[in-house]
Amino acid sequence: MRSLSRASLPILFATLALAQTPTGLLTLDLLQTLARARQYAGQIQTANLTLAQATQDRVQARAATLPQFSALSQYIHTQANGTGSGVFVSNDGPHVFNDQGLVHQDVMPLFLKAEQQRAAAAESVARAKVDVATRGLTAVVIQDFYAIADANHKLANATLSLTEARQFLDITQKQESGGEVAHADVVKADLQVRQRQVDLNEAQTVLAKAKIALAVLIFPDFQTDYSIKDDLDQADLVPPLVEVRSQAAATNPDVKAASAAVDVTGFEVNVAHYGYLPTVSLDFQYGINANQFAIHNPDGQLLLGNAAMITVNVPIWNWGATKSKVTQAQLRQDQAKLDLSLTQRQLQAALASAHAEAEGALGQVGYLRDGESLAAQNLRLTLLRYQAGEATAFEVTDAQSTVKQARDAVDDGLARYRVALANLRTLMGTL
């Protein structure tokens, strides 16, 4: 009988997919899977909440520079003692009514914008960290997505290997009935069939576990059934390293976050320097501050009026606290600059490593395919030799095991390449 070849796999894989995929089952490609993961992943939601808080900090920082309006309604009762002011000399009568509208404005924030700039830079840091969290999630999803693709291929390989083992068992049984081989050959072939059945069950288990691992990330209910669009065999080329570095430098979220952190600490230094400056505030009051709750007193005098105050607070001595705050802010700025430099170097190393991994994996695929082709040819020739009485059953089963390992190695190599290429594109910001 003729042995099955790797060329049979696409047809076999499609047949398995049709047999195992119910009509209407959700099928996702990599981009759709990533979109779902970003929708449901907890780390992305946490990063977005942090960004929302930073946005409110920026709104509050801007609001602090604008005039503040408030209203006061107050009644003060003072124990009478026969005098006009009562017991407490700080009051101007036994009954005091305060009903006023108040306007307060700190003057310096109108000219010194570091607080607003710091809040805006902190918002940029939070926004970049959303991208960082997204990229980390992307790497996990890519691994899980191609683990499913690899498991699908290995399931097809296991099915094909089981078919080949059964074919060989049929050959040995027929040759034993014709008196051409010993019963030991049938036993050997039967053991091979049983091992291939175990391999098939294991492949089914690995596929189920891989689908669960990804489902947890992309569905609110991980028990939802689905399938993926297999792109392991797509021949996408690795982009040049120069192009990779150029795109990554402009889009990398780690560098953006570190750069924004440097901006934040720079504005913090400016804010710390404000401690050396005087503060100026303006207050305006309009309303009633009188012994009667009325617009006019009994003598007809107007009780409704206004008052304005200018307050200047000049710092003189605080035991070096302001200088310490400035020094502390400068140290944080130095640390942020150091972190930025380290992040940039780490990015360059990660890019070079990811590019080398992708190119190496792509180059390895060619050798693995050659090895698979040779293993398939070896199996075919060994079967012919066995049927001609020139090879043993052990040689046939060994050739079958070798070709199965070669098929699995090709799929592992393809999965490794697709993961490496996807990770490289993630670093470039194109995925």
Secondary structure, DSSP 8 states (H G I E B T S, - for coil): -----GGGHHHHHHHHHHHHS-TT--EE-HHHHHHHHHHH-HHHHHHHHHHHHHHHHHHHHHHTTS-EEEEEEEEEE----SSSS-S-TTSSSSEEEEEEEEEEEESHHHH--HHHHHHHHHHHHHHHHHHHHHHHHHHHHHHHHHHHHHHHHHHHHHHHHHHHHHHHHHHHHHHHHTTSS-HHHHHHHHHHHHHHHHHHHHHHHHHHHHHHHHHHHH-SSTT---EE---TT-------HHHHHHHHHHH-HHHHHHHHHHHHHHHHHHHHHGGGS-EEEEEEEEEEEESSSSSB-TT--B-EEEEEEEEEE-----TTHHHHHHHHHHHHHHHHHHHHHHHHHHHHHHHHHHHHHHHHHHHHHHHHHHHHHHHHHHHHHHHHHHHTTSS-HHHHHHHHHHHHHHHHHHHHHHHHHHHHHHHHHHHHT--
